[in-house]
Amino acid sequence: MANNQPGYFQRYLSLAPVLAVLSVSIAFSTWAVFNFFFPDLLFHPMP
């Protein structure tokens, strides 16, 4: 168990930036699509 600890830590370190970039790109593309189809809802919310 102690021998595999650095391996798991290294794998997490290499996976964290990938997950961060992926989540940011997905969020930005979702916002871009929503802004393209419903531009009025973002800047002029419904009462």
C-alpha positions as CSV (number, residue, x, y, z in Angstrom):
1,M,0.0,0.0,0.0
2,A,2.8,2.4,0.9
3,N,4.6,1.7,-2.4
4,N,1.6,2.6,-4.5
5,Q,1.0,6.0,-2.7
6,P,3.4,8.1,-4.9
7,G,1.9,6.5,-8.0
8,Y,-1.7,7.5,-7.0
9,F,-0.5,11.0,-6.1
10,Q,1.3,11.4,-9.4
11,R,-1.7,10.1,-11.3
12,Y,-3.9,12.6,-9.5
13,L,-1.5,15.4,-10.3
14,S,-1.5,14.5,-14.0
15,L,-5.3,14.2,-14.0
16,A,-6.2,17.4,-12.1
17,P,-5.2,19.9,-14.9
18,V,-7.0,17.8,-17.5
19,L,-10.2,17.8,-15.5
20,A,-9.9,21.5,-14.8
21,V,-9.4,22.4,-18.5
22,L,-12.1,20.0,-19.5
23,S,-14.7,21.4,-17.1
24,V,-13.8,25.0,-18.0
25,S,-14.1,24.3,-21.7
26,I,-17.4,22.5,-21.2
27,A,-18.8,25.4,-19.1
28,F,-17.6,28.0,-21.6
29,S,-19.1,26.1,-24.6
30,T,-22.4,25.7,-22.8
31,W,-22.4,29.4,-22.0
32,A,-21.6,30.3,-25.6
33,V,-24.4,28.1,-27.0
34,F,-26.9,29.5,-24.4
35,N,-25.7,33.1,-25.2
36,F,-26.1,32.4,-29.0
37,F,-29.7,31.0,-28.7
38,F,-31.0,33.1,-25.8
39,P,-29.0,36.4,-25.6
40,D,-31.9,38.3,-24.0
41,L,-32.2,36.0,-21.0
42,L,-28.6,36.6,-19.8
43,F,-28.6,40.4,-20.0
44,H,-32.3,41.1,-19.5
45,P,-33.6,38.5,-17.0
46,M,-37.3,37.9,-16.9
47,P,-39.2,39.7,-14.0
